[in-house]
Amino acid sequence: MGSDSRIEWTEASWNPVTGCSPVSEACEHCYAERMARRLQAMGSQNYRNGFRLTLHEHMLELPLHWRKPRLVFVNSMSDLFHAEVPFDFIARVFAVMQSCRHHVFQILTKRPKKLAAFAARLEHWPANVWMGVTVENDRHFDRVRILQTIPAPVRFLSCEPLLGPIERLPLEGIHWVIVGGESGPGARPMAAGWVRALRRQCREAGCAFYFKQWGGVRKDLTGRKLDGRVYDAAPEPIERPGELVFGGVSS
C-alpha cells in the first residue's frame, strides 16, 4: 500500500484509496485490477474488497514517516478523483501532501471534471504536487484542456496505454509527456510511428518526453528503447523564494 515502486517514472507508491471502475478504453486491461485480485487472493487486508473502491484512513499519514525525499505516485491502484471518493477525503490527502514538502507527489486521473471541481475549492495548489491525466488516443483531448486550467507546478500526460495515433496533442502549459504501450495478457499493439509522432510534438513544444515501454505480453523482452536510445526526460526543479516549483525540462 506504500512502498518502493517498479514504475519507471516514480520512486514510491502511496495508496490511501484502492479500487476503481472503467471509464474509457484504457481501462480494458487494467493492471491495477489484476494486481488487486491477486493481492485479495493472497489475503492482503487492504485488498479484502478486491477492486471495489475502498478508502484507507490508516494509510493517510504514511508519507509523514518517510524521511528521505521521494517521488511518490498517489493511488497507483485507484483514481483519487473517482466519483465515490468524497471531497473531504481528497482534501485530507492534499493536507498530508502539503505537510510533506520534502516529497514530490504525482497524481494521475482519467476524471478531470471532478479534479477541476476540487481545484476550485483550494485556496492554493501545493507546490510539491504534480497533476496529470491519461490520454490513450485522440478522443480524450478534453482531459488535457481541463488539466491546462489546473494551477499545478507540473502538468503531465500519460499516453499509456497508447492505443492509437495522436496528432496535434494540445501541449501548451504541459511540462511532461509519458508514453508507453500496453502490457500483460491481451496487450493491444502500439505502432512505432505513434510514438515518434509524440516525440516530435514534444520537441516542438519544448515538453519533456519520457518513453516508458513498448509493452506486450512480455514487456521485459521488448524493452524501452526508441530508435536505439532511452528517453527518460523529466521536469527540472526551479527554486523560488519560499518554495520549490517543478516546471523546467531536462532531456
ABEGO torsion letter per residue (X at the ends): XBBBBABAABABBBBABBEBBBABAAAABBAAAAAAAAAAAAGBAAAAAEABBBBBAAAAAAAAABABBBBBBBGAABBAABAABBAAAAAAAAAAAAABAABBBBBBBABAAAAAAAAAABABBBAABBBBBBBABAAAAAAAAAAAABABABBBBBBOBBABBBBGBBABGBABBBBBBBBEBGBBBBBAAAAAAAAAAAAAAGBBBBBABAEEABAAAAEABBGGBBBABBBBBBBBBGBBBBABBBX
